[in-house]
Amino acid sequence: MQIGDVALRARLLETPTAAAIWAALPFEAAASTWGDEVYFATPLELEGEADARTVLELGEIAFWLAGNCIAICFGPTPVSHGEEPRLASPGNVWAHSLDDVGLLAAVSDGDPIRLEAME
């Protein structure tokens, strides 16, 4: 993922969401921010998986179901309790970042995003 000036590599999980995102690559979007979260639109509409959740671990990458967006938290959001990374509503975790998600603090609303496959 190229998010503004930040490059993040991700390790996909073996989930239906990860397979759907992989099949949709490449695609482009524009960044939005919400607290310490970067999220962006996808060309997908997906169903919630059995383990969809709101609280993430740092480095987890989720598909936010309510917005059909990819969401990456690098710290607390406006709905967090303390320092936890929390989505506004449930999302499917589909990947783990191989790079420091804290770099996303440099991303601004409207920054260009490109997702593409790497083997």
Secondary structure, 3 states (H helix, E strand, C coil): CEECCEECCEEECCCHHHHHHHHHCCEEEECEECCCEEEEECCCCCCCCCCCEEECCCCEEEEECCCCEEEEECCCCCCCCCCCCEEEEEEEEEEEECCCHHHHHHCCCCCEEEECCCC
